[in-house]
Amino acid sequence: MKGAAGLLARYAEDRVAAAALALFALLALAALAAPWLAPQNPYDLAQLDILDARLPPGSAAGATELVYRLGTDAQGRDMLSAMLYGLRISLAVGFAATAGGLALGLLVGLSSALAGGRVDALIMRAADLQLAFPAILLALILLAALGPGPGKIVAALVAAQWAYYARAVRGVALVEREKDYIAAVRLLGLSGPRILFRHLLPNCLPALIVVATLQVGAAIALEATLSFLGVGLPVTEPSLGLLIANGFQYLLSGKYWISVFPGLLLLGLILAINLVAERLRVLLNPRLQGV
């Protein structure tokens, strides 16, 4: 607890990073509380009225006392409500994809570093082959075969991102593998899995935390791009990317709020995550303490 409190106190010394962390925490709480905070359920057809479609911010509903503070979209949904629910789905997909990619990359990277030799070379060539393809291209190919859906887009993002984690953890594990404590536990006859998870893993965590935090933002951005292109999430479970796509055709007609407000929310979310990760990179790397 003392270590966590000390890290948080040092984190707060950077006002920009502290503000980014506060913004991210606020957005995460808003996403969790979306069913209670949202003025309406934007996906309950009984609460929607097509006559309220594309109303500007601050308009009042025709049949109820609801005020659309951020306007409505083409289906008459309250934009504030739709954004809260979309934020919820974007964060869920981003964290699920990061957790899956981290677990797979961690296992592959640690195993590669510990095995060494031809096994290490073979695994790293496979990682290099995956990294040679742009992540969005690989995800597009997989989703074209799998089809849209939350579970399928998470699987596509895991497949597109695992090599980043594998590379990062292997680099740290190679350094740790040559240290005396690893040689000592080898002489004691400990099994490979025990060496991996009890001795190598704890020393690789600082680097992994930074990479994982960055990849949360990358996963959210990638999912938003795929949903914008129409191959990500279905319209029944829209994320921020799909909300932006829904209003894109109305931009030139002056109905900016349908795309701009979800776009600003997505931008703020990814910027906050990246600033949090950058501060963590400095705090968890002794060489950067003076930066």
C-alpha positions in Angstrom: 0.0 0.0 0.0 2.8 2.4 0.9 4.5 1.7 -2.5 1.2 2.4 -4.4 0.7 5.6 -2.3 4.2 6.8 -3.0 3.9 6.1 -6.7 0.6 8.0 -6.8 2.2 11.0 -4.9 5.1 11.1 -7.4 2.6 10.8 -10.3 0.7 13.8 -9.0 3.9 15.9 -9.2 3.3 16.2 -13.0 0.1 18.3 -13.2 -0.6 17.4 -16.8 -0.3 13.7 -16.1 -2.4 14.0 -12.9 -5.1 15.9 -14.9 -5.0 13.1 -17.5 -5.4 10.4 -14.9 -8.3 12.3 -13.3 -9.9 12.7 -16.7 -9.5 9.0 -17.5 -10.9 8.0 -14.1 -13.9 10.3 -14.6 -14.6 8.9 -18.1 -14.3 5.3 -16.7 -16.7 6.0 -13.9 -19.1 7.7 -16.3 -19.0 4.6 -18.5 -19.7 2.3 -15.6 -22.6 4.4 -14.4 -24.0 5.0 -17.9 -27.3 3.2 -17.2 -27.9 5.6 -14.3 -26.4 8.8 -15.7 -27.8 8.7 -19.2 -31.1 10.7 -19.6 -32.5 7.9 -21.8 -31.7 4.4 -22.9 -30.7 5.2 -26.5 -31.3 1.6 -27.7 -34.8 1.2 -26.2 -37.1 1.8 -29.2 -39.9 2.7 -26.9 -38.0 5.8 -25.7 -37.2 7.1 -29.2 -39.2 9.4 -31.4 -38.2 9.8 -35.1 -39.7 13.4 -35.0 -36.8 14.3 -32.6 -34.1 13.3 -35.2 -31.2 15.6 -35.7 -32.2 18.2 -33.2 -29.4 20.7 -32.3 -27.9 20.9 -28.8 -30.2 22.3 -26.2 -33.4 21.3 -28.0 -36.4 20.0 -26.0 -38.1 16.7 -26.8 -41.5 16.9 -28.4 -43.3 14.3 -26.4 -41.4 14.4 -23.1 -39.7 17.0 -20.8 -36.3 15.7 -21.8 -33.8 18.3 -23.0 -31.2 17.1 -25.5 -28.2 19.0 -24.2 -25.9 17.6 -27.0 -28.6 17.2 -29.6 -29.9 14.0 -31.2 -28.7 11.8 -34.0 -30.6 10.6 -37.1 -32.6 8.1 -35.1 -33.7 10.6 -32.5 -31.4 9.3 -29.8 -30.1 11.6 -27.2 -26.4 12.2 -28.1 -25.3 12.4 -24.4 -26.9 9.1 -23.7 -25.5 7.5 -26.8 -22.0 8.7 -26.0 -22.1 7.4 -22.5 -23.1 3.9 -23.7 -20.6 4.1 -26.6 -17.8 5.0 -24.2 -18.8 2.0 -22.1 -18.4 -0.4 -25.1 -15.2 1.3 -26.3 -13.5 0.9 -22.9 -14.8 -2.7 -22.5 -13.4 -3.7 -25.9 -10.1 -1.9 -25.3 -9.5 -3.5 -22.0 -10.6 -6.9 -23.1 -8.3 -6.8 -26.2 -5.4 -5.5 -24.1 -5.9 -8.3 -21.4 -6.0 -11.0 -24.1 -3.0 -9.6 -26.0 -1.0 -9.1 -22.8 -1.7 -12.7 -21.6 -0.7 -14.2 -25.0 2.3 -11.9 -25.5 3.5 -12.5 -22.0 3.5 -16.2 -22.3 5.2 -16.2 -25.7 7.8 -13.6 -24.8 8.8 -15.2 -21.5 8.9 -18.7 -23.1 11.0 -17.4 -26.0 13.6 -15.7 -23.7 13.9 -18.6 -21.4 14.2 -21.2 -24.2 16.8 -19.3 -26.3 18.5 -20.8 -29.3 16.4 -21.9 -32.3 13.1 -21.8 -30.3 13.7 -18.1 -29.5 14.7 -17.4 -33.1 11.6 -19.2 -34.5 9.2 -17.4 -32.2 10.7 -14.0 -32.9 10.5 -14.5 -36.6 6.8 -15.3 -36.2 6.5 -12.0 -34.2 8.4 -10.1 -36.8 6.1 -11.5 -39.6 3.1 -10.3 -37.6 4.6 -6.9 -37.0 5.4 -6.5 -40.7 1.6 -6.2 -41.4 -0.2 -3.0 -40.2 -2.4 -3.9 -37.3 -5.5 -2.4 -39.0 -4.9 -4.5 -42.1 -4.6 -7.7 -40.2 -7.7 -6.9 -38.1 -9.6 -6.1 -41.3 -8.7 -9.4 -42.9 -9.7 -11.3 -39.7 -13.0 -9.5 -39.4 -13.8 -10.0 -43.0 -13.6 -13.8 -42.3 -15.2 -13.7 -38.8 -17.8 -11.0 -39.3 -18.7 -8.2 -36.8 -19.3 -8.7 -33.1 -17.7 -7.8 -29.8 -16.0 -11.1 -29.2 -14.8 -11.3 -32.8 -13.3 -7.8 -32.8 -11.6 -8.5 -29.4 -10.1 -11.7 -31.0 -8.9 -9.7 -34.0 -7.3 -7.0 -31.9 -5.5 -9.7 -29.8 -4.2 -11.2 -33.0 -3.0 -7.8 -34.2 -1.3 -6.8 -30.9 0.2 -9.8 -29.1 3.6 -9.4 -30.8 4.1 -5.9 -29.2 3.9 -7.5 -25.8 6.0 -10.5 -26.8 8.7 -8.3 -28.1 8.7 -6.0 -25.0 8.7 -8.8 -22.5 11.4 -10.8 -24.3 13.7 -7.8 -24.4 13.5 -7.4 -20.6 13.5 -11.1 -19.9 16.7 -11.6 -22.0 18.5 -9.2 -19.6 17.1 -10.9 -16.5 17.9 -14.3 -17.8 21.7 -13.6 -17.6 21.6 -12.5 -14.0 22.9 -14.6 -11.2 19.5 -15.3 -9.5 18.2 -17.1 -12.6 21.4 -19.2 -12.8 20.9 -20.0 -9.1 17.3 -21.2 -9.5 18.3 -23.2 -12.5 20.9 -25.0 -10.3 18.2 -25.7 -7.8 16.3 -27.6 -10.4 13.2 -25.4 -10.6 10.9 -26.1 -13.5 10.6 -23.8 -16.5 7.1 -22.6 -15.7 8.1 -21.8 -12.1 11.1 -19.8 -13.3 8.9 -18.0 -15.8 6.1 -16.9 -13.4 7.9 -16.6 -10.1 11.2 -15.1 -11.0 11.2 -13.6 -14.5 7.6 -12.2 -14.6 7.9 -9.9 -11.6 11.0 -8.2 -13.0 9.3 -7.7 -16.4 6.1 -6.1 -15.0 7.3 -2.4 -15.1 7.9 -2.5 -18.8 4.7 -4.4 -19.4 2.6 -1.9 -17.5 3.7 0.9 -19.7 3.2 -1.1 -22.9 -0.2 -2.3 -21.8 -1.4 1.2 -20.9 -0.4 2.5 -24.4 -2.0 -0.5 -26.1 -5.3 0.2 -24.3 -5.4 3.5 -26.2 -4.2 1.9 -29.4 -6.9 -0.9 -29.1 -9.7 1.7 -28.6 -8.5 3.8 -31.6 -8.2 0.7 -33.8 -11.6 -0.5 -32.8 -13.1 2.9 -33.5 -11.5 2.9 -36.9 -12.8 -0.5 -37.7 -16.3 0.4 -36.5 -16.2 3.6 -38.5 -15.4 1.5 -41.6 -18.4 -0.7 -40.8 -16.5 -4.0 -40.0 -16.2 -3.6 -36.2 -19.2 -3.7 -33.9 -22.8 -4.1 -35.0 -25.2 -1.2 -34.8 -26.9 -2.8 -31.8 -23.7 -2.4 -29.8 -22.2 0.9 -31.0 -19.0 2.2 -29.8 -17.7 5.8 -30.2 -16.3 4.9 -33.6 -19.7 3.8 -34.9 -21.4 7.0 -33.4 -18.9 9.1 -35.4 -19.7 7.1 -38.5 -23.4 7.6 -38.0 -23.1 11.4 -38.3 -20.4 11.6 -40.9 -22.8 12.0 -43.8 -24.5 15.0 -42.0 -21.3 17.0 -41.5 -21.6 19.0 -44.7 -25.3 19.9 -43.9 -24.3 21.6 -40.7 -25.3 18.9 -38.2 -21.9 18.7 -36.8 -22.8 17.5 -33.3 -23.6 13.9 -34.4 -20.0 13.2 -35.3 -18.0 16.0 -33.6 -19.1 15.3 -30.0 -18.3 11.6 -30.0 -15.1 12.4 -31.9 -14.0 14.9 -29.2 -14.8 12.3 -26.5 -12.8 9.7 -28.3 -9.9 12.1 -28.7 -9.9 13.1 -25.0 -10.0 9.4 -23.9 -7.1 8.3 -26.0 -5.1 11.5 -25.2 -5.6 10.9 -21.4 -4.5 7.2 -21.7 -1.4 8.2 -23.6 -0.4 10.9 -21.1 -1.0 8.4 -18.2 1.3 5.9 -20.0 4.0 8.5 -20.6 4.1 9.4 -17.0 4.2 5.8 -15.9 7.1 5.2 -18.3 9.1 7.9 -16.6 8.3 6.7 -13.0 9.0 3.1 -13.7 12.3 3.7 -15.5 15.1 4.8 -13.1 17.1 6.2 -16.1 14.3 8.7 -16.8 13.8 10.0 -13.2 15.5 13.3 -14.0 13.4 13.9 -17.1 
